[in-house]
Each structure stands twice: as structure tokens, then as C-alpha cells.
Amino acid sequence: MPWQRELAEEHPEQLLRGLIHSDGCRVVNRITASGKTYTYPRYEFTNASDDIRGLFTAACDQLGIGLRRMNERNISVARRASVALLDEFVGPKS
């Protein structure tokens, strides 16, 4: 809907905060490679709606937040700078 896109473009931080609080999470990811374990924070967002995922990715693009599609419904934000940017305005779930 045009009004949704307009609001999303005017308030991308609030949109991302709300979407992550409703359909996302911040986790500590752990991977083991070459015998070493690495831990790092990342955000994950899951939604079945193409439109909602489109609003999420457009807001991330607008703010310079790098993301990866994990699969059809799941999006991950794991780059250190992008996670730090989201941390500035997402805050803990309440």
C-alpha cells in the first residue's frame, strides 16, 4: 500500500524496531571453525508476507544496514556495524 511505504520511508527506525519486536529477535550466534568457537550478536527477522519483508529490507537499505536472506522467510543482520546500528534504536523487547 502506498501509505505504508510512505510511513516506512519517513520513520525507518521505528518501523524496524516494531518489526523486530513483533517478528524478530537478537541472538548470540556461535560457530566453530578450525577448532575455534566464535560468538557474535545478530538479528533475525521472520515473516511470511512478501510485503512485510519488503518493507523490512527497504528500511534496512535506507539506513545502510546490511542483511542476508537466510531462506524464503528469514532475514539475518550479522555484520558488526549493522548490528551496532540496530542496537542504537531497537532496544530490548518489552
Wavefront OBJ file of the C-alpha trace (Angstrom):
o trace
v 0.000 0.000 0.000
v 1.310 3.471 -0.810
v 0.565 4.865 2.663
v 2.593 2.059 4.254
v 5.604 2.765 2.058
v 5.326 6.492 2.803
v 5.284 5.915 6.573
v 8.116 3.386 6.313
v 10.279 5.876 4.412
v 9.562 8.658 6.934
v 10.210 6.503 10.029
v 12.519 3.593 9.153
v 13.962 3.233 12.677
v 10.537 2.945 14.297
v 9.399 0.500 11.630
v 12.407 -1.764 12.140
v 12.045 -1.573 15.917
v 8.412 -2.642 15.715
v 9.053 -5.406 13.203
v 11.924 -6.863 15.200
v 9.918 -6.678 18.422
v 6.985 -8.474 16.786
v 8.642 -10.938 14.384
v 12.350 -10.872 15.151
v 14.990 -11.369 17.781
v 18.573 -10.571 18.724
v 20.629 -13.678 19.392
v 24.218 -14.628 20.071
v 25.365 -16.836 17.218
v 28.071 -19.419 17.858
v 30.081 -21.091 15.142
v 33.066 -23.411 15.304
v 35.651 -23.276 12.542
v 39.114 -24.839 12.553
v 38.690 -25.837 16.189
v 37.875 -22.284 17.365
v 34.487 -21.120 18.555
v 33.369 -17.656 17.544
v 30.434 -15.801 19.068
v 28.776 -12.705 17.733
v 25.382 -10.984 18.038
v 22.941 -10.906 15.169
v 19.355 -10.010 14.470
v 16.918 -12.363 12.785
v 13.586 -11.424 11.242
v 10.944 -13.874 10.044
v 7.697 -13.115 8.245
v 5.564 -14.998 5.707
v 4.417 -11.815 3.933
v 6.420 -10.681 0.910
v 5.122 -7.142 1.501
v 6.273 -7.021 5.130
v 9.667 -8.497 4.273
v 9.901 -5.900 1.505
v 9.227 -3.078 3.983
v 11.851 -4.516 6.330
v 14.532 -4.790 3.654
v 13.725 -1.350 2.215
v 14.088 0.249 5.669
v 17.407 -1.566 6.163
v 18.608 -0.367 2.754
v 17.560 3.200 3.569
v 19.627 3.138 6.772
v 22.619 1.317 5.277
v 22.021 -1.868 7.264
v 23.477 -4.926 5.557
v 21.374 -8.075 5.569
v 21.233 -11.576 4.148
v 18.269 -13.693 3.245
v 18.628 -16.959 5.118
v 15.758 -18.532 3.159
v 12.369 -17.524 1.763
v 11.000 -16.166 5.062
v 14.063 -15.384 7.197
v 16.433 -12.425 7.114
v 19.648 -12.074 9.113
v 21.622 -8.974 10.082
v 25.029 -10.106 11.309
v 27.676 -7.607 10.210
v 29.124 -5.879 13.251
v 28.393 -2.322 12.045
v 24.827 -3.191 11.063
v 24.114 -4.910 14.386
v 25.530 -1.880 16.219
v 23.274 0.435 14.224
v 20.188 -1.626 15.037
v 21.240 -1.720 18.699
v 21.034 2.093 18.745
v 17.257 2.144 18.303
v 15.769 -1.351 18.635
v 16.261 -1.841 22.377
v 15.104 -4.833 24.397
v 11.726 -6.426 23.828
v 9.180 -5.439 26.387
l 1 2 3 4 5 6 7 8 9 10 11 12 13 14 15 16 17 18 19 20 21 22 23 24 25 26 27 28 29 30 31 32 33 34 35 36 37 38 39 40 41 42 43 44 45 46 47 48 49 50 51 52 53 54 55 56 57 58 59 60 61 62 63 64 65 66 67 68 69 70 71 72 73 74 75 76 77 78 79 80 81 82 83 84 85 86 87 88 89 90 91 92 93 94
